[in-house]
């Protein structure tokens, strides 16, 4: 939980592979610069996309686990 401003520019770019970096950007905009929901719309969209993809993966894995034969578990 380190602010992205302490990292060099290359690491900031790499950090945006994770949802944590997008959330930190949004928090920085809201808390540090007085932004609102409209100011963090892109970050919220990316976080919602992460949530949708991860939920889809979790549902698929759960469904596969539930339908697996007892001998394979």
N, CA, C and O atoms as a Maestro MAE file, in Angstrom:
{
 s_m_m2io_version
 :::
 2.0.0
}

f_m_ct {
 s_m_title
 :::
 protein
 m_atom[292] {
  # First column is atom index #
  i_m_mmod_type
  r_m_x_coord
  r_m_y_coord
  r_m_z_coord
  i_m_residue_number
  s_m_chain_name
  s_m_pdb_residue_name
  s_m_pdb_atom_name
  i_m_atomic_number
  :::
  1 25 0.837 -1.179 0.000 1 A "UNK " " N  " 7
  2 3 0.000 0.000 0.000 1 A "UNK " " CA " 6
  3 2 0.885 1.246 0.000 1 A "UNK " " C  " 6
  4 15 0.878 2.038 0.942 1 A "UNK " " O  " 8
  5 25 1.624 1.388 -1.054 2 A "UNK " " N  " 7
  6 3 2.528 2.527 -1.188 2 A "UNK " " CA " 6
  7 2 2.009 3.421 -2.308 2 A "UNK " " C  " 6
  8 15 1.635 2.918 -3.368 2 A "UNK " " O  " 8
  9 25 1.979 4.724 -2.101 3 A "UNK " " N  " 7
  10 3 1.553 5.612 -3.191 3 A "UNK " " CA " 6
  11 2 2.443 5.445 -4.414 3 A "UNK " " C  " 6
  12 15 3.656 5.274 -4.290 3 A "UNK " " O  " 8
  13 25 1.844 5.496 -5.579 4 A "UNK " " N  " 7
  14 3 2.596 5.275 -6.813 4 A "UNK " " CA " 6
  15 2 3.600 6.375 -7.090 4 A "UNK " " C  " 6
  16 15 4.528 6.185 -7.876 4 A "UNK " " O  " 8
  17 25 3.425 7.536 -6.446 5 A "UNK " " N  " 7
  18 3 4.332 8.652 -6.690 5 A "UNK " " CA " 6
  19 2 5.761 8.364 -6.232 5 A "UNK " " C  " 6
  20 15 6.691 9.035 -6.679 5 A "UNK " " O  " 8
  21 25 5.954 7.385 -5.354 6 A "UNK " " N  " 7
  22 3 7.308 7.092 -4.871 6 A "UNK " " CA " 6
  23 2 8.077 6.196 -5.836 6 A "UNK " " C  " 6
  24 15 9.280 6.000 -5.658 6 A "UNK " " O  " 8
  25 25 7.419 5.651 -6.848 7 A "UNK " " N  " 7
  26 3 8.066 4.761 -7.803 7 A "UNK " " CA " 6
  27 2 8.556 5.529 -9.022 7 A "UNK " " C  " 6
  28 15 8.010 6.583 -9.350 7 A "UNK " " O  " 8
  29 25 9.577 5.014 -9.694 8 A "UNK " " N  " 7
  30 3 9.990 5.626 -10.965 8 A "UNK " " CA " 6
  31 2 8.896 5.429 -12.025 8 A "UNK " " C  " 6
  32 15 8.056 4.539 -11.886 8 A "UNK " " O  " 8
  33 25 8.903 6.246 -13.071 9 A "UNK " " N  " 7
  34 3 7.838 6.176 -14.082 9 A "UNK " " CA " 6
  35 2 7.637 4.784 -14.694 9 A "UNK " " C  " 6
  36 15 6.498 4.379 -14.927 9 A "UNK " " O  " 8
  37 25 8.702 4.059 -14.953 10 A "UNK " " N  " 7
  38 3 8.565 2.724 -15.549 10 A "UNK " " CA " 6
  39 2 7.807 1.786 -14.613 10 A "UNK " " C  " 6
  40 15 6.970 1.007 -15.068 10 A "UNK " " O  " 8
  41 25 8.087 1.851 -13.322 11 A "UNK " " N  " 7
  42 3 7.402 0.984 -12.366 11 A "UNK " " CA " 6
  43 2 5.944 1.396 -12.191 11 A "UNK " " C  " 6
  44 15 5.093 0.545 -11.932 11 A "UNK " " O  " 8
  45 25 5.646 2.672 -12.326 12 A "UNK " " N  " 7
  46 3 4.250 3.122 -12.260 12 A "UNK " " CA " 6
  47 2 3.445 2.510 -13.395 12 A "UNK " " C  " 6
  48 15 2.296 2.107 -13.209 12 A "UNK " " O  " 8
  49 25 4.057 2.443 -14.576 13 A "UNK " " N  " 7
  50 3 3.392 1.838 -15.728 13 A "UNK " " CA " 6
  51 2 3.155 0.351 -15.492 13 A "UNK " " C  " 6
  52 15 2.065 -0.156 -15.757 13 A "UNK " " O  " 8
  53 25 4.164 -0.342 -14.999 14 A "UNK " " N  " 7
  54 3 4.047 -1.774 -14.727 14 A "UNK " " CA " 6
  55 2 3.013 -2.029 -13.624 14 A "UNK " " C  " 6
  56 15 2.288 -3.022 -13.676 14 A "UNK " " O  " 8
  57 25 2.945 -1.160 -12.652 15 A "UNK " " N  " 7
  58 3 2.013 -1.329 -11.531 15 A "UNK " " CA " 6
  59 2 0.566 -1.327 -11.981 15 A "UNK " " C  " 6
  60 15 -0.287 -1.895 -11.299 15 A "UNK " " O  " 8
  61 25 0.265 -0.705 -13.112 16 A "UNK " " N  " 7
  62 3 -1.122 -0.623 -13.572 16 A "UNK " " CA " 6
  63 2 -1.633 -1.931 -14.168 16 A "UNK " " C  " 6
  64 15 -2.720 -1.973 -14.743 16 A "UNK " " O  " 8
  65 25 -0.853 -2.991 -14.030 17 A "UNK " " N  " 7
  66 3 -1.336 -4.329 -14.364 17 A "UNK " " CA " 6
  67 2 -2.229 -4.830 -13.240 17 A "UNK " " C  " 6
  68 15 -3.038 -5.734 -13.448 17 A "UNK " " O  " 8
  69 25 -2.093 -4.261 -12.070 18 A "UNK " " N  " 7
  70 3 -2.860 -4.694 -10.901 18 A "UNK " " CA " 6
  71 2 -4.000 -3.720 -10.608 18 A "UNK " " C  " 6
  72 15 -3.893 -2.528 -10.894 18 A "UNK " " O  " 8
  73 25 -5.080 -4.226 -10.043 19 A "UNK " " N  " 7
  74 3 -6.173 -3.319 -9.677 19 A "UNK " " CA " 6
  75 2 -5.793 -2.358 -8.547 19 A "UNK " " C  " 6
  76 15 -6.387 -1.289 -8.408 19 A "UNK " " O  " 8
  77 25 -4.818 -2.740 -7.756 20 A "UNK " " N  " 7
  78 3 -4.386 -1.896 -6.642 20 A "UNK " " CA " 6
  79 2 -3.914 -0.532 -7.136 20 A "UNK " " C  " 6
  80 15 -4.228 0.491 -6.528 20 A "UNK " " O  " 8
  81 25 -3.172 -0.512 -8.220 21 A "UNK " " N  " 7
  82 3 -2.662 0.754 -8.757 21 A "UNK " " CA " 6
  83 2 -3.810 1.651 -9.218 21 A "UNK " " C  " 6
  84 15 -3.772 2.864 -9.009 21 A "UNK " " O  " 8
  85 25 -4.830 1.062 -9.843 22 A "UNK " " N  " 7
  86 3 -5.976 1.857 -10.291 22 A "UNK " " CA " 6
  87 2 -6.723 2.426 -9.095 22 A "UNK " " C  " 6
  88 15 -7.158 3.577 -9.123 22 A "UNK " " O  " 8
  89 25 -6.875 1.626 -8.046 23 A "UNK " " N  " 7
  90 3 -7.555 2.106 -6.843 23 A "UNK " " CA " 6
  91 2 -6.748 3.224 -6.183 23 A "UNK " " C  " 6
  92 15 -7.326 4.208 -5.722 23 A "UNK " " O  " 8
  93 25 -5.426 3.088 -6.132 24 A "UNK " " N  " 7
  94 3 -4.587 4.130 -5.539 24 A "UNK " " CA " 6
  95 2 -4.681 5.427 -6.335 24 A "UNK " " C  " 6
  96 15 -4.689 6.512 -5.754 24 A "UNK " " O  " 8
  97 25 -4.752 5.321 -7.664 25 A "UNK " " N  " 7
  98 3 -4.941 6.523 -8.487 25 A "UNK " " CA " 6
  99 2 -6.255 7.218 -8.131 25 A "UNK " " C  " 6
  100 15 -6.304 8.439 -7.979 25 A "UNK " " O  " 8
  101 25 -7.316 6.424 -8.002 26 A "UNK " " N  " 7
  102 3 -8.625 6.996 -7.672 26 A "UNK " " CA " 6
  103 2 -8.606 7.642 -6.287 26 A "UNK " " C  " 6
  104 15 -9.097 8.757 -6.113 26 A "UNK " " O  " 8
  105 25 -8.039 6.943 -5.306 27 A "UNK " " N  " 7
  106 3 -7.951 7.508 -3.960 27 A "UNK " " CA " 6
  107 2 -7.154 8.804 -3.968 27 A "UNK " " C  " 6
  108 15 -7.528 9.767 -3.298 27 A "UNK " " O  " 8
  109 25 -6.061 8.834 -4.718 28 A "UNK " " N  " 7
  110 3 -5.252 10.043 -4.804 28 A "UNK " " CA " 6
  111 2 -6.020 11.204 -5.403 28 A "UNK " " C  " 6
  112 15 -5.909 12.340 -4.941 28 A "UNK " " O  " 8
  113 25 -6.805 10.912 -6.442 29 A "UNK " " N  " 7
  114 3 -7.610 11.967 -7.068 29 A "UNK " " CA " 6
  115 2 -8.678 12.492 -6.112 29 A "UNK " " C  " 6
  116 15 -8.914 13.698 -6.037 29 A "UNK " " O  " 8
  117 25 -9.320 11.585 -5.386 30 A "UNK " " N  " 7
  118 3 -10.409 12.000 -4.496 30 A "UNK " " CA " 6
  119 2 -9.880 12.684 -3.246 30 A "UNK " " C  " 6
  120 15 -10.324 13.778 -2.897 30 A "UNK " " O  " 8
  121 25 -8.939 12.049 -2.578 31 A "UNK " " N  " 7
  122 3 -8.455 12.580 -1.295 31 A "UNK " " CA " 6
  123 2 -7.437 13.701 -1.453 31 A "UNK " " C  " 6
  124 15 -7.480 14.682 -0.711 31 A "UNK " " O  " 8
  125 25 -6.534 13.570 -2.398 32 A "UNK " " N  " 7
  126 3 -5.456 14.542 -2.524 32 A "UNK " " CA " 6
  127 2 -5.774 15.740 -3.371 32 A "UNK " " C  " 6
  128 15 -5.229 16.822 -3.152 32 A "UNK " " O  " 8
  129 25 -6.661 15.564 -4.353 33 A "UNK " " N  " 7
  130 3 -6.948 16.653 -5.274 33 A "UNK " " CA " 6
  131 2 -8.411 17.081 -5.236 33 A "UNK " " C  " 6
  132 15 -8.832 17.924 -6.029 33 A "UNK " " O  " 8
  133 25 -9.184 16.509 -4.324 34 A "UNK " " N  " 7
  134 3 -10.576 16.914 -4.162 34 A "UNK " " CA " 6
  135 2 -11.480 16.529 -5.315 34 A "UNK " " C  " 6
  136 15 -12.483 17.196 -5.568 34 A "UNK " " O  " 8
  137 25 -11.138 15.466 -6.013 35 A "UNK " " N  " 7
  138 3 -11.941 15.033 -7.149 35 A "UNK " " CA " 6
  139 2 -13.233 14.367 -6.723 35 A "UNK " " C  " 6
  140 15 -13.443 14.079 -5.545 35 A "UNK " " O  " 8
  141 25 -14.081 14.130 -7.684 36 A "UNK " " N  " 7
  142 3 -15.354 13.463 -7.440 36 A "UNK " " CA " 6
  143 2 -15.449 12.193 -8.252 36 A "UNK " " C  " 6
  144 15 -14.467 11.729 -8.830 36 A "UNK " " O  " 8
  145 25 -16.651 11.636 -8.288 37 A "UNK " " N  " 7
  146 3 -16.866 10.376 -9.004 37 A "UNK " " CA " 6
  147 2 -16.558 10.531 -10.491 37 A "UNK " " C  " 6
  148 15 -15.989 9.628 -11.104 37 A "UNK " " O  " 8
  149 25 -16.922 11.644 -11.062 38 A "UNK " " N  " 7
  150 3 -16.635 11.874 -12.474 38 A "UNK " " CA " 6
  151 2 -15.145 11.917 -12.779 38 A "UNK " " C  " 6
  152 15 -14.712 11.546 -13.870 38 A "UNK " " O  " 8
  153 25 -14.373 12.371 -11.811 39 A "UNK " " N  " 7
  154 3 -12.923 12.460 -12.005 39 A "UNK " " CA " 6
  155 2 -12.237 11.105 -11.960 39 A "UNK " " C  " 6
  156 15 -11.115 10.961 -12.444 39 A "UNK " " O  " 8
  157 25 -12.895 10.119 -11.387 40 A "UNK " " N  " 7
  158 3 -12.289 8.784 -11.277 40 A "UNK " " CA " 6
  159 2 -13.080 7.757 -12.074 40 A "UNK " " C  " 6
  160 15 -13.001 6.561 -11.795 40 A "UNK " " O  " 8
  161 25 -13.844 8.213 -13.066 41 A "UNK " " N  " 7
  162 3 -14.680 7.306 -13.858 41 A "UNK " " CA " 6
  163 2 -13.842 6.246 -14.576 41 A "UNK " " C  " 6
  164 15 -14.238 5.081 -14.626 41 A "UNK " " O  " 8
  165 25 -12.707 6.626 -15.123 42 A "UNK " " N  " 7
  166 3 -11.854 5.657 -15.827 42 A "UNK " " CA " 6
  167 2 -11.362 4.594 -14.851 42 A "UNK " " C  " 6
  168 15 -11.418 3.401 -15.147 42 A "UNK " " O  " 8
  169 25 -10.881 5.028 -13.691 43 A "UNK " " N  " 7
  170 3 -10.388 4.075 -12.694 43 A "UNK " " CA " 6
  171 2 -11.501 3.140 -12.225 43 A "UNK " " C  " 6
  172 15 -11.281 1.942 -12.049 43 A "UNK " " O  " 8
  173 25 -12.704 3.699 -12.024 44 A "UNK " " N  " 7
  174 3 -13.838 2.865 -11.620 44 A "UNK " " CA " 6
  175 2 -14.200 1.859 -12.706 44 A "UNK " " C  " 6
  176 15 -14.536 0.714 -12.405 44 A "UNK " " O  " 8
  177 25 -14.135 2.272 -13.939 45 A "UNK " " N  " 7
  178 3 -14.406 1.360 -15.051 45 A "UNK " " CA " 6
  179 2 -13.413 0.220 -15.114 45 A "UNK " " C  " 6
  180 15 -13.787 -0.933 -15.326 45 A "UNK " " O  " 8
  181 25 -12.144 0.547 -14.928 46 A "UNK " " N  " 7
  182 3 -11.114 -0.499 -14.940 46 A "UNK " " CA " 6
  183 2 -11.323 -1.456 -13.769 46 A "UNK " " C  " 6
  184 15 -11.212 -2.670 -13.938 46 A "UNK " " O  " 8
  185 25 -11.622 -0.927 -12.591 47 A "UNK " " N  " 7
  186 3 -11.861 -1.785 -11.426 47 A "UNK " " CA " 6
  187 2 -13.093 -2.664 -11.626 47 A "UNK " " C  " 6
  188 15 -13.085 -3.828 -11.226 47 A "UNK " " O  " 8
  189 25 -14.149 -2.130 -12.237 48 A "UNK " " N  " 7
  190 3 -15.327 -2.941 -12.540 48 A "UNK " " CA " 6
  191 2 -15.006 -4.036 -13.558 48 A "UNK " " C  " 6
  192 15 -15.520 -5.150 -13.458 48 A "UNK " " O  " 8
  193 25 -14.161 -3.720 -14.530 49 A "UNK " " N  " 7
  194 3 -13.753 -4.737 -15.506 49 A "UNK " " CA " 6
  195 2 -12.956 -5.848 -14.825 49 A "UNK " " C  " 6
  196 15 -13.178 -7.027 -15.100 49 A "UNK " " O  " 8
  197 25 -12.029 -5.479 -13.937 50 A "UNK " " N  " 7
  198 3 -11.287 -6.490 -13.168 50 A "UNK " " CA " 6
  199 2 -12.258 -7.371 -12.386 50 A "UNK " " C  " 6
  200 15 -12.127 -8.595 -12.383 50 A "UNK " " O  " 8
  201 25 -13.229 -6.750 -11.725 51 A "UNK " " N  " 7
  202 3 -14.194 -7.502 -10.919 51 A "UNK " " CA " 6
  203 2 -15.000 -8.452 -11.791 51 A "UNK " " C  " 6
  204 15 -15.212 -9.602 -11.406 51 A "UNK " " O  " 8
  205 25 -15.453 -8.002 -12.952 52 A "UNK " " N  " 7
  206 3 -16.250 -8.845 -13.837 52 A "UNK " " CA " 6
  207 2 -15.448 -10.041 -14.342 52 A "UNK " " C  " 6
  208 15 -15.943 -11.168 -14.360 52 A "UNK " " O  " 8
  209 25 -14.213 -9.788 -14.751 53 A "UNK " " N  " 7
  210 3 -13.373 -10.886 -15.253 53 A "UNK " " CA " 6
  211 2 -13.075 -11.885 -14.144 53 A "UNK " " C  " 6
  212 15 -13.192 -13.093 -14.349 53 A "UNK " " O  " 8
  213 25 -12.695 -11.395 -12.984 54 A "UNK " " N  " 7
  214 3 -12.373 -12.311 -11.885 54 A "UNK " " CA " 6
  215 2 -13.604 -13.066 -11.398 54 A "UNK " " C  " 6
  216 15 -13.495 -14.233 -11.024 54 A "UNK " " O  " 8
  217 25 -14.774 -12.426 -11.394 55 A "UNK " " N  " 7
  218 3 -16.001 -13.119 -11.032 55 A "UNK " " CA " 6
  219 2 -16.317 -14.211 -12.049 55 A "UNK " " C  " 6
  220 15 -16.720 -15.312 -11.673 55 A "UNK " " O  " 8
  221 25 -16.138 -13.917 -13.316 56 A "UNK " " N  " 7
  222 3 -16.355 -14.922 -14.361 56 A "UNK " " CA " 6
  223 2 -15.439 -16.120 -14.206 56 A "UNK " " C  " 6
  224 15 -15.876 -17.262 -14.344 56 A "UNK " " O  " 8
  225 25 -14.176 -15.867 -13.923 57 A "UNK " " N  " 7
  226 3 -13.222 -16.961 -13.698 57 A "UNK " " CA " 6
  227 2 -13.623 -17.774 -12.475 57 A "UNK " " C  " 6
  228 15 -13.586 -19.004 -12.510 57 A "UNK " " O  " 8
  229 25 -14.003 -17.105 -11.401 58 A "UNK " " N  " 7
  230 3 -14.392 -17.801 -10.175 58 A "UNK " " CA " 6
  231 2 -15.638 -18.660 -10.399 58 A "UNK " " C  " 6
  232 15 -15.701 -19.794 -9.922 58 A "UNK " " O  " 8
  233 25 -16.623 -18.133 -11.116 59 A "UNK " " N  " 7
  234 3 -17.842 -18.902 -11.388 59 A "UNK " " CA " 6
  235 2 -17.521 -20.125 -12.243 59 A "UNK " " C  " 6
  236 15 -18.023 -21.218 -11.981 59 A "UNK " " O  " 8
  237 25 -16.689 -19.940 -13.260 60 A "UNK " " N  " 7
  238 3 -16.319 -21.070 -14.122 60 A "UNK " " CA " 6
  239 2 -15.582 -22.148 -13.330 60 A "UNK " " C  " 6
  240 15 -15.864 -23.336 -13.488 60 A "UNK " " O  " 8
  241 25 -14.654 -21.746 -12.491 61 A "UNK " " N  " 7
  242 3 -13.920 -22.730 -11.685 61 A "UNK " " CA " 6
  243 2 -14.837 -23.413 -10.678 61 A "UNK " " C  " 6
  244 15 -14.718 -24.616 -10.445 61 A "UNK " " O  " 8
  245 25 -15.747 -22.656 -10.083 62 A "UNK " " N  " 7
  246 3 -16.678 -23.227 -9.121 62 A "UNK " " CA " 6
  247 2 -17.622 -24.210 -9.801 62 A "UNK " " C  " 6
  248 15 -17.890 -25.290 -9.275 62 A "UNK " " O  " 8
  249 25 -18.121 -23.832 -10.969 63 A "UNK " " N  " 7
  250 3 -19.013 -24.719 -11.716 63 A "UNK " " CA " 6
  251 2 -18.286 -26.007 -12.094 63 A "UNK " " C  " 6
  252 15 -18.848 -27.097 -11.984 63 A "UNK " " O  " 8
  253 25 -17.046 -25.881 -12.537 64 A "UNK " " N  " 7
  254 3 -16.272 -27.070 -12.903 64 A "UNK " " CA " 6
  255 2 -16.051 -27.952 -11.690 64 A "UNK " " C  " 6
  256 15 -16.106 -29.178 -11.788 64 A "UNK " " O  " 8
  257 25 -15.802 -27.338 -10.557 65 A "UNK " " N  " 7
  258 3 -15.589 -28.096 -9.317 65 A "UNK " " CA " 6
  259 2 -16.862 -28.835 -8.899 65 A "UNK " " C  " 6
  260 15 -16.799 -29.979 -8.450 65 A "UNK " " O  " 8
  261 25 -18.009 -28.183 -9.046 66 A "UNK " " N  " 7
  262 3 -19.270 -28.804 -8.653 66 A "UNK " " CA " 6
  263 2 -19.677 -29.948 -9.581 66 A "UNK " " C  " 6
  264 15 -20.298 -30.916 -9.142 66 A "UNK " " O  " 8
  265 25 -19.331 -29.836 -10.850 67 A "UNK " " N  " 7
  266 3 -19.734 -30.864 -11.810 67 A "UNK " " CA " 6
  267 2 -18.687 -31.944 -12.014 67 A "UNK " " C  " 6
  268 15 -18.909 -32.872 -12.791 67 A "UNK " " O  " 8
  269 25 -17.551 -31.846 -11.336 68 A "UNK " " N  " 7
  270 3 -16.496 -32.854 -11.475 68 A "UNK " " CA " 6
  271 2 -16.956 -34.161 -10.835 68 A "UNK " " C  " 6
  272 15 -17.676 -34.163 -9.836 68 A "UNK " " O  " 8
  273 25 -16.527 -35.259 -11.428 69 A "UNK " " N  " 7
  274 3 -16.888 -36.556 -10.847 69 A "UNK " " CA " 6
  275 2 -16.148 -36.740 -9.527 69 A "UNK " " C  " 6
  276 15 -15.038 -36.231 -9.373 69 A "UNK " " O  " 8
  277 25 -16.744 -37.462 -8.562 70 A "UNK " " N  " 7
  278 3 -16.105 -37.648 -7.258 70 A "UNK " " CA " 6
  279 2 -14.763 -38.356 -7.341 70 A "UNK " " C  " 6
  280 15 -13.915 -38.150 -6.473 70 A "UNK " " O  " 8
  281 25 -14.545 -39.173 -8.346 71 A "UNK " " N  " 7
  282 3 -13.278 -39.904 -8.448 71 A "UNK " " CA " 6
  283 2 -12.117 -38.986 -8.813 71 A "UNK " " C  " 6
  284 15 -10.963 -39.293 -8.513 71 A "UNK " " O  " 8
  285 25 -12.418 -37.857 -9.459 72 A "UNK " " N  " 7
  286 3 -11.325 -36.969 -9.891 72 A "UNK " " CA " 6
  287 2 -10.957 -35.923 -8.852 72 A "UNK " " C  " 6
  288 15 -9.997 -35.179 -9.055 72 A "UNK " " O  " 8
  289 25 -11.685 -35.842 -7.749 73 A "UNK " " N  " 7
  290 3 -11.375 -34.820 -6.753 73 A "UNK " " CA " 6
  291 2 -10.405 -35.281 -5.735 73 A "UNK " " C  " 6
  292 15 -10.052 -34.524 -4.831 73 A "UNK " " O  " 8
  :::
 }
 m_bond[291] {
  # First column is bond index #
  i_m_from
  i_m_to
  i_m_order
  :::
  1 1 2 1
  2 2 3 1
  3 3 4 2
  4 3 5 1
  5 5 6 1
  6 6 7 1
  7 7 8 2
  8 7 9 1
  9 9 10 1
  10 10 11 1
  11 11 12 2
  12 11 13 1
  13 13 14 1
  14 14 15 1
  15 15 16 2
  16 15 17 1
  17 17 18 1
  18 18 19 1
  19 19 20 2
  20 19 21 1
  21 21 22 1
  22 22 23 1
  23 23 24 2
  24 23 25 1
  25 25 26 1
  26 26 27 1
  27 27 28 2
  28 27 29 1
  29 29 30 1
  30 30 31 1
  31 31 32 2
  32 31 33 1
  33 33 34 1
  34 34 35 1
  35 35 36 2
  36 35 37 1
  37 37 38 1
  38 38 39 1
  39 39 40 2
  40 39 41 1
  41 41 42 1
  42 42 43 1
  43 43 44 2
  44 43 45 1
  45 45 46 1
  46 46 47 1
  47 47 48 2
  48 47 49 1
  49 49 50 1
  50 50 51 1
  51 51 52 2
  52 51 53 1
  53 53 54 1
  54 54 55 1
  55 55 56 2
  56 55 57 1
  57 57 58 1
  58 58 59 1
  59 59 60 2
  60 59 61 1
  61 61 62 1
  62 62 63 1
  63 63 64 2
  64 63 65 1
  65 65 66 1
  66 66 67 1
  67 67 68 2
  68 67 69 1
  69 69 70 1
  70 70 71 1
  71 71 72 2
  72 71 73 1
  73 73 74 1
  74 74 75 1
  75 75 76 2
  76 75 77 1
  77 77 78 1
  78 78 79 1
  79 79 80 2
  80 79 81 1
  81 81 82 1
  82 82 83 1
  83 83 84 2
  84 83 85 1
  85 85 86 1
  86 86 87 1
  87 87 88 2
  88 87 89 1
  89 89 90 1
  90 90 91 1
  91 91 92 2
  92 91 93 1
  93 93 94 1
  94 94 95 1
  95 95 96 2
  96 95 97 1
  97 97 98 1
  98 98 99 1
  99 99 100 2
  100 99 101 1
  101 101 102 1
  102 102 103 1
  103 103 104 2
  104 103 105 1
  105 105 106 1
  106 106 107 1
  107 107 108 2
  108 107 109 1
  109 109 110 1
  110 110 111 1
  111 111 112 2
  112 111 113 1
  113 113 114 1
  114 114 115 1
  115 115 116 2
  116 115 117 1
  117 117 118 1
  118 118 119 1
  119 119 120 2
  120 119 121 1
  121 121 122 1
  122 122 123 1
  123 123 124 2
  124 123 125 1
  125 125 126 1
  126 126 127 1
  127 127 128 2
  128 127 129 1
  129 129 130 1
  130 130 131 1
  131 131 132 2
  132 131 133 1
  133 133 134 1
  134 134 135 1
  135 135 136 2
  136 135 137 1
  137 137 138 1
  138 138 139 1
  139 139 140 2
  140 139 141 1
  141 141 142 1
  142 142 143 1
  143 143 144 2
  144 143 145 1
  145 145 146 1
  146 146 147 1
  147 147 148 2
  148 147 149 1
  149 149 150 1
  150 150 151 1
  151 151 152 2
  152 151 153 1
  153 153 154 1
  154 154 155 1
  155 155 156 2
  156 155 157 1
  157 157 158 1
  158 158 159 1
  159 159 160 2
  160 159 161 1
  161 161 162 1
  162 162 163 1
  163 163 164 2
  164 163 165 1
  165 165 166 1
  166 166 167 1
  167 167 168 2
  168 167 169 1
  169 169 170 1
  170 170 171 1
  171 171 172 2
  172 171 173 1
  173 173 174 1
  174 174 175 1
  175 175 176 2
  176 175 177 1
  177 177 178 1
  178 178 179 1
  179 179 180 2
  180 179 181 1
  181 181 182 1
  182 182 183 1
  183 183 184 2
  184 183 185 1
  185 185 186 1
  186 186 187 1
  187 187 188 2
  188 187 189 1
  189 189 190 1
  190 190 191 1
  191 191 192 2
  192 191 193 1
  193 193 194 1
  194 194 195 1
  195 195 196 2
  196 195 197 1
  197 197 198 1
  198 198 199 1
  199 199 200 2
  200 199 201 1
  201 201 202 1
  202 202 203 1
  203 203 204 2
  204 203 205 1
  205 205 206 1
  206 206 207 1
  207 207 208 2
  208 207 209 1
  209 209 210 1
  210 210 211 1
  211 211 212 2
  212 211 213 1
  213 213 214 1
  214 214 215 1
  215 215 216 2
  216 215 217 1
  217 217 218 1
  218 218 219 1
  219 219 220 2
  220 219 221 1
  221 221 222 1
  222 222 223 1
  223 223 224 2
  224 223 225 1
  225 225 226 1
  226 226 227 1
  227 227 228 2
  228 227 229 1
  229 229 230 1
  230 230 231 1
  231 231 232 2
  232 231 233 1
  233 233 234 1
  234 234 235 1
  235 235 236 2
  236 235 237 1
  237 237 238 1
  238 238 239 1
  239 239 240 2
  240 239 241 1
  241 241 242 1
  242 242 243 1
  243 243 244 2
  244 243 245 1
  245 245 246 1
  246 246 247 1
  247 247 248 2
  248 247 249 1
  249 249 250 1
  250 250 251 1
  251 251 252 2
  252 251 253 1
  253 253 254 1
  254 254 255 1
  255 255 256 2
  256 255 257 1
  257 257 258 1
  258 258 259 1
  259 259 260 2
  260 259 261 1
  261 261 262 1
  262 262 263 1
  263 263 264 2
  264 263 265 1
  265 265 266 1
  266 266 267 1
  267 267 268 2
  268 267 269 1
  269 269 270 1
  270 270 271 1
  271 271 272 2
  272 271 273 1
  273 273 274 1
  274 274 275 1
  275 275 276 2
  276 275 277 1
  277 277 278 1
  278 278 279 1
  279 279 280 2
  280 279 281 1
  281 281 282 1
  282 282 283 1
  283 283 284 2
  284 283 285 1
  285 285 286 1
  286 286 287 1
  287 287 288 2
  288 287 289 1
  289 289 290 1
  290 290 291 1
  291 291 292 2
  :::
 }
}
